């Protein structure tokens, strides 16, 4: 039961940091894969894909948010799984 609680804590605790780094990675990947668009210069030099507001590019914003949440959840579950496997 303690191992399950530890896995839960790791999975939930990883989410905010994974979301942050996934967002940074997404911005840089989008910037370089789309021909270096000047309006999407990533942080720290620009706003990146944060310039997508819900009204103007809602389809891109929804796709970005689903991608970031998926990556963050997967990262937390993978970290919890690796911790459980190494703890055995």
ABEGO torsion letter per residue (X at the ends): XAAAAAAAAAAAAAAAAAAAAAAAAAAAAAAAAAGGBAAABBOAABAEAAABBAAABAAAAAAAAAAAAAAAAAAAAAAAAAAAAAAX
